[in-house]
């Protein structure tokens, strides 16, 4: 299995999940329950930690199968 984060700078959350730089916010969860939902699984997580970056970077939006970067908030 390839390392999808090879060559990237990141820190690790409590669970060991990567926290990428320049994100608006992050949430680190542990799976609390999993429920079958037909052709998919619904995961419910217990939040162990969360954070918000300051200064806030420009938000990234995914809409209609396209990515767009929004202007950062003023203030």
C-alpha positions in Angstrom: 0.0 0.0 0.0 1.4 3.4 -1.0 2.0 6.1 1.6 -0.4 8.9 0.4 1.4 11.4 2.6 5.0 10.7 1.6 6.9 13.9 1.1 4.2 16.1 2.9 4.8 17.9 6.1 2.1 17.1 8.7 1.6 16.6 12.4 -0.2 13.6 14.0 -3.4 13.7 15.9 -4.1 11.7 19.0 -5.2 8.7 16.9 -2.2 9.0 14.6 -4.2 10.5 11.8 -2.3 13.1 9.8 -3.2 16.8 10.3 -2.2 18.6 7.1 -0.9 22.2 7.2 -3.0 25.1 5.7 -6.4 23.6 6.5 -9.2 25.6 7.9 -9.9 23.2 10.7 -9.5 19.5 11.6 -11.4 16.9 13.8 -9.8 13.8 15.1 -12.3 11.0 15.8 -12.3 7.4 17.0 -15.0 5.1 15.4 -17.7 4.7 18.1 -20.2 2.8 16.0 -20.8 1.6 12.4 -24.2 0.9 10.9 -25.1 -0.7 7.6 -26.9 1.6 5.3 -27.7 -0.4 2.3 -24.8 -0.2 -0.1 -22.7 1.9 2.3 -21.7 2.1 6.0 -22.6 5.0 8.3 -19.8 5.7 10.8 -20.4 7.6 14.0 -17.2 9.0 15.6 -16.3 10.1 19.1 -14.4 13.4 18.8 -11.1 13.2 20.7 -9.5 16.5 19.5 -10.2 19.4 17.1 -8.5 22.6 16.0 -8.7 25.7 13.9 -5.7 27.3 12.1 -4.9 30.9 12.6 -4.6 32.8 10.3 -7.4 31.2 8.4 -6.3 30.0 4.9 -8.5 30.5 1.9 -11.3 27.9 1.9 -11.4 25.1 -0.6 -14.8 24.2 -2.1 -15.9 21.1 -4.0 -19.1 21.7 -6.0 -20.5 20.0 -9.1 -17.4 17.8 -9.4 -15.0 20.8 -9.5 -12.6 22.3 -6.9 -12.5 26.1 -6.3 -10.6 28.2 -3.9 -12.6 31.0 -2.2 -11.2 34.3 -1.1 -10.1 34.2 2.6 -12.5 35.8 5.1 -11.8 39.4 5.9 -11.2 40.5 9.5 
